[in-house]
Each structure stands twice: as C-alpha cells, then as structure tokens.
C-alpha cells in the first residue's frame, strides 16, 4: 500500500487549508481554502498542483473561507466530483462562497478604478479571482453527510466525519484506506474546538489513528476562561460607553458573531451592561444566524435549555440586523454609542473597513478584536500597535483604543490541543503539525515530542509524505 499526502496549504501558515491524499491512483482533497495573509495571497492565483479534473472528491472540514474559499476556482478549472460536508457546513458554505465571490468582484472593480485614477497597476490582476457565477456553479456539487456515517470513496477510501466543536457543522475527518486487507487510518483534525464553550458540543476524542494532521493555530498560548470573557467584555463596553464612543468589533460571520450575541445577551440579562443598540452589520452573519436556528440538533445542553426557555441569544434586546448598504452607511448618523459587529474578522475586506474609517481615529471609540489576526492582515497591523494604517487606499492615524479578547476563539489553545492528542490510547505512526505560523507550528511540534515521544513534523508548503 502506498499513500501520498501532499501539504498544499496551511503548511507553516494559518490560512489556505488544502491537503491532497493519493491512493491507488485516486486523488482527493481535504479542504480547499483561500490564503488570507497578504504576502501569500498570490498563491490563490497559482494553478492547482493537482489537475482539478483528476480529483475524485473534496472533503470539507467546515465553511470558513480559509478552508472552502477556493472551491469556485477549483470547479471552474475542471473539478466535477462531489463535495462532502455536514448539512450545516453545506448550508453555510453556500453563503460564504457567494459572499466571497461578490467581494472578489467588488474588490477587482474598486482596484481597477483606483489604479485608473492613479495611473498605475497593482500587484494583483484587476479581475476577480472568481465570480458569483463561478460560485453558483459549485453549489450543485455539495453532498451533505451526517456525523459518524461513513462515506465510501474511490481508491478503497472510507471517510467518516466527527463533531469538531469548532463552528456549526465543523468536522474532524477520519480516512480509512484499505488495500488487500491492510488498513491505514489518517485523521484530519480540521480546526479543533474548545471544551465548555457556549452553543456547540465539545470536540470528539479518538482512541487511535495511524497518522494525524493536527492544527496548531494557538499551539503556543492559553485562552482566557469563559468567566474572564464576560468580565473583559463588560469592562470594554462600560469604558467605551463612558467615553461616548462606539465599540467596533471585526468579526467572522460564522460562529464568532453568534457567540458575541450569546455573551451580550448574558451580560444584559445579568444586568452587567445596560441595554445598548447592537448593529449586526453583515448580511452573511445574519443569514448564518438563521442557519444556526435551523440546526438545533447541533446545540449543547445549555443552549438547548435557553431556547426551550425562549431566551435565545439571537433575540437580543436592541439588536438591529443590517442588510443593505444604505442601512450600513446610516449607522454613521447614529449619535448615541453603539456596538457595531461587522466582517471580515481580520479586516481584509467587507463592511468593517468602512466602520474602521469612521472610528479608528476617534479616541473615544474602541476597536475590539475577538479572533485570530493572521500575519499580513490589517487586523494584525492594528493589534500590533500600528500608529497609522492604510484602509481603502487612504492612510488613517490610529487614535481609537485597541482591545483584544482571546477567549472568544473557536480554536483550541495549547492545552486543548494536547488534551485532544493525548486522549489517544495508542501511539500514532506520525503526527503532522499544520495550520500555524512557522514558529508556532515548530514549537508545538517540539512540545508534542517532549510530552509523548511520538514522531512529529511540521511540513512546509508542497511537502509530500509517503505513508506506509
């Protein structure tokens, strides 16, 4: 038996998740994500290493764009197989891909006009990476699967999806490869969630796997406790209200926006913050929130109890769902302090940029980051203390307060990842550490080796491993 595993993304970096498994002449992909780091975005435009027409199937761990955002390009260039993911992942991916395509088209047109005005050409082509039509063409290929129900694939491969506890519908994927009675298992962690987080169930634990591909996004740090999240959030809100400014929250539309609403609802219910106008300025986040309400079977016990008591966080007092551009622009005319939640979470696009333009130079306002900020993103520049930032082609001084709460992260931290790995009752043949910045991935690799004595590596981009 010869199994080849190629690391075509999220290899010593955090985005662009993409792995190719080749067995018995068949190729399949696990994830097909967009690169979001500024210095790596050129990879999105490169030809696929594997001809899309030769890929038998695509297995999707979840619907964040760094895991699914390159699917329309894959389909446009010849992929015709099925795209497997949970029902919630398929529902959310449709929203994410159509929104991403719209942003691709809008950004290309914005750049074209700006470069025409400035009489120059930019680093990237003034055409969209893919179009709305490309995204729509990929949707019929999605095929929903259920947790723990195996899917038979070409090449003697069986794929089983398990709850990752990361975002709604997110999965860990176990591949079982059979050849002449010999079986090998490869476990892809996807993005590992956290224990005792609101809304979703805890991550699945495993007894054994021959090979493991594990993420390491937060493999070098610990998150705040859930209690600290509420205290920190209440403190930031109180200080911002006292100063008379707005609280601007760059947020991922999937999971993060819904979890923020959960905590805000809890703080209001407990009387720890006053009722305040909250703008959810993201049609995508609004649509995803609707999907959350359609999948109560994925809730944990506490969330199920709240829904039964008619205390759903999605019915937060003062919450205003902002869909249209005109409604978004009108937020600037609101005189009293407000909380503005908008995408994208790393400030790489979307409506958040316009709210940053309005608020980032106001000393009374606060920019609150509640998610990971990859190297090379505008969000990373701001949290790193930049005195001036470039937004929509213009430079703005950073005078607003900048705050960050790590506890919101849907990613496992260092100890969570170790907990997940060390639940194994049998040592794996090898562990591949991915989805982390270079020093983080390498450091977590060393930590695993020290703790377990296992064979561990942190593969580089386009590395190929042969699994016996």
C-alpha positions in Angstrom: 0.0 0.0 0.0 1.3 3.4 -0.9 -0.4 6.6 0.3 0.9 10.0 -0.6 -0.1 13.0 1.5 0.6 16.4 0.0 0.5 19.7 2.0 -0.8 22.3 -0.4 -1.8 24.9 2.1 -1.8 25.8 5.8 1.7 24.5 6.0 3.7 26.7 8.4 1.0 29.3 7.9 -2.6 29.7 9.1 -4.8 30.0 6.1 -5.2 28.3 2.7 -6.0 24.9 4.1 -5.6 22.2 1.5 -4.3 18.6 1.6 -4.2 16.1 -1.2 -4.4 12.3 -0.5 -3.4 9.9 -3.3 -4.2 6.2 -3.0 -4.3 3.5 -5.7 -4.4 6.1 -8.5 -7.2 8.1 -6.9 -6.7 11.7 -5.6 -8.9 13.5 -3.2 -8.7 16.9 -1.4 -9.3 17.7 2.2 -10.4 21.4 2.2 -9.8 23.9 -0.5 -9.3 27.3 1.3 -8.2 30.8 0.4 -4.9 32.3 1.5 -5.6 35.5 3.5 -2.1 36.5 4.6 -1.1 39.5 2.4 2.3 38.0 1.4 0.7 34.7 0.5 -2.4 35.8 -1.5 -0.5 35.3 -4.8 -0.9 31.5 -4.2 -4.6 31.9 -4.7 -3.9 32.7 -8.3 -1.5 29.9 -9.0 -2.5 26.8 -11.0 -3.5 23.8 -8.8 -0.7 21.4 -8.2 -3.2 18.5 -9.0 -5.3 18.9 -12.1 -8.8 19.6 -10.8 -10.3 17.2 -13.3 -8.3 14.4 -11.8 -9.6 14.9 -8.2 -12.2 12.3 -7.3 -13.8 14.1 -4.3 -13.4 17.0 -1.9 -13.9 16.6 1.8 -14.7 19.8 3.7 -14.0 20.1 7.4 -16.0 23.4 7.7 -17.1 26.5 5.9 -14.6 29.2 6.9 -13.2 30.7 3.7 -9.7 29.7 4.6 -11.0 26.1 4.3 -13.5 26.4 1.5 -12.9 29.7 -0.3 -11.1 28.4 -3.3 -13.7 25.9 -4.3 -15.2 28.1 -7.1 -11.8 28.4 -8.8 -11.3 24.6 -8.4 -14.7 23.9 -10.1 -14.1 26.5 -12.9 -10.8 24.8 -13.7 -12.4 21.3 -14.1 -13.3 19.7 -10.8 -16.5 17.7 -11.2 -16.6 15.4 -8.2 -18.7 15.6 -5.1 -18.0 18.0 -2.2 -18.8 16.2 1.1 -19.5 18.1 4.3 -22.2 18.1 7.1 -25.6 19.6 6.2 -24.8 22.7 8.3 -21.4 23.1 6.5 -23.0 22.8 3.1 -25.7 25.4 4.1 -23.1 27.8 5.4 -20.6 27.3 2.6 -23.2 28.4 0.0 -23.5 31.8 1.9 -19.7 32.1 2.4 -18.8 31.3 -1.3 -21.4 33.7 -2.8 -20.3 36.4 -0.4 -16.7 35.8 -1.2 -17.4 35.9 -4.9 -19.2 39.2 -4.5 -16.3 40.6 -2.6 -13.9 39.3 -5.3 -15.8 41.2 -7.9 -16.2 44.3 -5.9 -12.5 44.4 -4.9 -11.4 43.9 -8.5 -13.6 46.8 -9.7 -12.5 49.0 -6.8 -8.8 48.4 -7.7 -9.4 48.9 -11.4 -11.0 52.3 -10.7 -8.3 53.3 -8.2 -5.4 52.3 -10.4 -7.0 54.0 -13.4 -7.3 57.2 -11.3 -3.8 56.9 -10.0 -2.3 55.9 -13.4 -0.7 52.7 -12.2 -1.1 48.9 -11.9 -1.4 47.0 -8.7 0.3 43.8 -7.5 -2.7 41.5 -8.4 -4.8 41.3 -11.6 -7.7 43.7 -11.8 -10.1 40.8 -12.4 -11.8 38.8 -9.7 -10.2 35.5 -8.6 -13.6 34.0 -9.3 -17.1 35.4 -9.9 -20.6 34.9 -8.5 -21.4 32.7 -11.5 -18.3 30.5 -10.6 -19.6 30.2 -7.0 -23.1 29.3 -8.1 -21.7 26.6 -10.4 -20.0 24.9 -7.5 -23.2 24.6 -5.3 -24.8 21.6 -7.1 -21.6 19.5 -6.2 -22.2 19.7 -2.4 -23.4 16.5 -0.8 -24.4 16.6 2.8 -23.3 13.8 5.2 -24.1 13.0 8.8 -21.6 12.7 11.7 -20.3 9.1 12.2 -21.9 7.8 9.0 -19.1 6.5 6.6 -18.9 7.7 3.0 -17.3 5.3 0.5 -14.9 6.9 -1.9 -12.8 5.7 -4.9 -9.5 4.0 -4.2 -10.8 1.9 -1.3 -11.1 5.0 0.9 -13.8 5.4 3.6 -14.4 8.9 5.1 -16.1 9.4 8.4 -17.0 12.9 9.8 -17.0 13.7 13.5 -18.0 16.7 15.5 -15.0 19.1 15.9 -16.8 21.5 18.3 -15.3 24.4 16.3 -18.1 26.1 14.4 -21.6 24.9 13.5 -21.2 21.7 11.4 -17.4 21.6 11.7 -15.8 18.2 11.4 -12.8 16.1 12.0 -12.4 13.6 9.2 -11.1 10.1 9.6 -9.9 8.4 6.4 -9.7 4.6 6.4 -7.7 3.2 3.5 -8.0 -0.5 2.6 -5.7 -2.3 0.2 -5.6 -6.1 0.0 -6.8 -6.5 3.6 -4.3 -3.9 5.0 -5.8 -0.8 6.6 -4.3 2.6 7.4 -6.1 5.5 9.1 -5.4 9.2 8.6 -7.1 11.6 11.0 -7.5 15.3 9.9 -8.3 17.4 13.0 -9.7 20.3 10.9 -9.9 23.2 13.3 -10.2 21.8 16.8 -12.8 23.4 19.0 -12.8 24.0 22.8 -14.4 22.4 25.7 -17.2 24.1 27.7 -17.9 26.8 25.1 -21.4 28.1 24.5 -23.8 26.9 21.8 -21.8 23.9 20.5 -20.9 20.5 21.8 -17.3 19.5 22.8 -14.7 18.2 20.3 -14.7 14.4 19.6 -11.9 12.4 21.1 -10.3 9.4 19.4 -8.7 6.2 20.7 -6.3 5.7 17.8 -5.2 6.7 14.3 -2.1 5.8 12.3 -1.4 9.3 11.0 -2.7 12.6 12.3 -2.8 16.0 10.7 -3.4 18.5 13.6 -3.8 22.2 13.5 -1.7 24.5 15.7 -3.2 28.0 15.4 -2.9 28.7 19.1 -0.4 26.0 19.9 1.8 28.5 21.8 -0.7 30.1 24.1 -3.6 29.7 26.5 -7.0 31.3 26.2 -8.9 33.2 28.8 -11.5 31.3 30.8 -15.2 31.7 29.9 -15.7 33.8 33.1 -12.9 36.1 32.0 -14.6 36.7 28.7 -17.7 38.1 30.3 -15.7 40.3 32.7 -13.4 41.6 30.0 -16.3 42.3 27.6 -18.3 44.1 30.2 -15.3 46.2 31.1 -14.6 47.2 27.5 -18.2 48.1 26.9 -18.5 50.1 30.1 -15.4 52.1 29.3 -16.4 52.8 25.8 -19.9 53.9 26.8 -18.4 56.2 29.5 -16.1 57.8 26.8 -19.1 58.3 24.5 -17.7 56.3 21.6 -18.6 53.2 19.6 -17.4 49.7 20.1 -16.4 48.3 16.7 -15.9 44.5 16.6 -14.4 43.0 13.5 -16.0 39.5 13.5 -16.1 36.4 11.5 -19.7 35.8 10.3 -19.5 32.2 11.2 -19.6 31.3 14.9 -17.9 34.4 16.3 -20.8 36.8 15.6 -23.3 34.3 17.1 -21.1 33.8 20.2 -20.7 37.5 20.8 -24.5 37.8 20.7 -24.7 35.0 23.3 -22.3 36.8 25.7 -24.0 40.2 25.2 -27.4 38.6 25.9 -26.0 37.1 29.1 -24.5 40.4 30.2 -27.7 42.2 29.6 -29.8 39.5 31.3 -27.5 39.7 34.4 -27.7 43.5 34.5 -23.9 43.8 34.0 -24.3 46.2 31.0 -27.2 48.4 30.0 -29.3 47.7 27.0 -27.5 49.2 24.1 -28.1 49.3 20.4 -26.1 46.5 18.7 -25.7 46.5 14.9 -25.0 43.2 13.3 -23.8 44.8 10.0 -23.3 41.7 8.0 -25.9 40.1 5.7 -23.7 37.0 5.8 -23.7 36.8 9.6 -27.5 37.4 9.6 -28.0 34.5 7.2 -25.7 32.3 9.1 -27.5 33.1 12.3 -30.7 31.9 10.6 -28.9 28.6 9.8 -28.0 28.3 13.5 -31.7 28.4 14.3 -32.4 25.7 11.7 -29.9 23.3 13.3 -30.8 22.9 17.0 -29.7 19.3 16.9 -26.1 20.6 17.0 -26.6 22.7 20.2 -25.0 21.8 23.5 -27.2 21.2 26.6 -27.1 24.9 27.9 -28.0 26.4 24.5 -30.9 23.8 24.1 -32.1 24.9 27.6 -32.1 28.6 26.7 -34.0 28.0 23.5 -36.6 26.0 25.4 -37.0 28.9 27.9 -37.4 31.3 25.0 -34.2 33.1 25.9 -32.3 32.6 22.6 -29.3 34.9 22.3 -30.4 35.6 18.8 -33.3 37.6 20.2 -31.0 40.1 22.0 -32.8 43.3 23.1 -31.6 46.3 21.0 -30.2 44.1 18.2 -30.6 45.5 14.7 -29.9 43.4 11.7 -28.3 45.5 9.0 -28.6 44.1 5.5 -28.4 46.9 2.9 -25.6 49.2 2.1 -27.8 52.2 2.9 -28.6 50.8 6.3 -24.9 50.3 6.9 -24.0 53.9 5.9 -26.8 55.2 8.1 -25.0 53.8 11.2 -22.6 56.8 10.9 -25.6 59.1 11.7 -26.4 57.4 15.0 -25.4 59.8 17.7 -25.6 57.6 20.8 -22.9 55.0 21.5 -23.4 51.6 19.8 -21.8 48.2 19.3 -21.1 47.6 15.7 -20.3 44.0 14.7 -19.1 43.6 11.1 -17.0 41.4 8.9 -14.4 40.5 8.0 -12.8 39.2 11.1 -9.2 40.0 10.0 -10.3 43.3 8.4 -9.3 42.0 5.0 -12.5 43.2 3.3 -16.2 43.8 3.9 -18.1 46.5 5.7 -15.7 46.5 8.7 -13.3 48.6 6.7 -15.8 51.4 6.4 -16.6 51.4 10.1 -12.8 51.5 10.8 -12.5 54.6 8.6 -15.2 56.3 10.7 -14.0 55.2 14.1 -10.2 54.3 14.1 -9.1 58.0 14.6 -11.7 58.7 17.3 -10.1 58.5 20.8 -13.5 57.8 22.4 -14.1 54.7 20.3 -12.7 51.2 20.8 -11.7 48.6 18.2 -12.2 45.2 19.9 -10.7 42.1 18.3 -12.2 38.7 19.2 -10.5 36.4 16.8 -7.1 35.4 15.4 -5.3 38.0 13.3 -3.0 36.4 10.7 0.3 38.0 9.8 0.0 40.4 6.9 -3.6 41.3 7.6 -4.9 44.8 8.5 -6.2 43.4 11.8 -2.7 42.1 12.7 -1.3 45.6 12.0 -3.8 47.2 14.3 -3.4 44.8 17.2 0.4 45.0 16.8 0.2 48.8 17.7 0.5 50.5 14.3 0.3 54.2 14.6 -1.2 54.6 11.2 -2.9 52.2 8.8 -4.0 52.1 5.2 -7.7 51.4 4.7 -9.4 51.6 1.3 -6.3 53.3 -0.2 -6.1 56.1 2.3 -4.0 56.4 5.5 -5.6 57.0 8.9 -3.9 57.6 12.3 -4.9 55.1 14.9 -6.3 57.0 17.9 -9.1 54.7 19.0 -8.4 52.3 21.9 -7.5 48.8 20.7 -8.6 45.8 22.8 -8.4 42.1 22.3 -10.2 39.1 23.9 -8.6 35.8 23.1 -11.1 33.8 25.0 -13.7 34.1 22.2 -11.6 32.0 19.9 -13.3 28.9 18.4 -9.8 27.3 18.2 -8.4 25.0 20.8 -5.4 26.5 22.7 -2.2 24.7 23.5 -3.6 22.7 26.4 -6.8 21.9 24.5 -4.8 20.5 21.6 -2.6 18.4 23.9 -5.8 17.1 25.6 -7.2 16.1 22.2 -4.0 14.4 21.1 -3.2 12.6 24.4 -6.7 11.1 24.5 -5.2 8.5 22.1 -4.8 5.1 23.7 -2.3 4.0 21.0 0.7 6.0 19.7 0.3 7.1 16.1 2.9 6.4 13.5 3.4 10.1 12.8 1.8 13.4 13.6 1.9 16.3 11.1 1.5 19.8 12.6 -0.1 22.3 10.3 -2.3 25.5 10.3 0.1 27.6 12.4 2.6 30.3 11.9 6.2 28.9 11.4 7.5 29.4 14.9 4.2 28.3 16.5 3.9 25.1 14.4 7.6 24.2 15.1 7.2 25.0 18.8 4.1 22.8 19.1 5.9 20.0 17.2 8.6 20.1 19.8 6.1 20.2 22.6 4.3 17.1 21.4 7.6 15.2 21.0 8.6 16.2 24.6 5.3 15.2 26.0 4.8 11.9 24.1 8.0 10.8 22.4 6.0 10.4 19.1 7.3 11.1 15.6 6.2 14.6 14.7 7.0 17.1 11.9 5.8 20.5 10.8 5.7 20.2 6.9 6.4 23.1 4.6 4.4 24.2 1.6 4.2 21.5 -1.1 5.9 18.9 1.1 4.9 15.3 0.2 4.9 12.4 2.7 4.7 8.8 1.8 2.6 6.8 4.3 3.2 3.1 4.6 
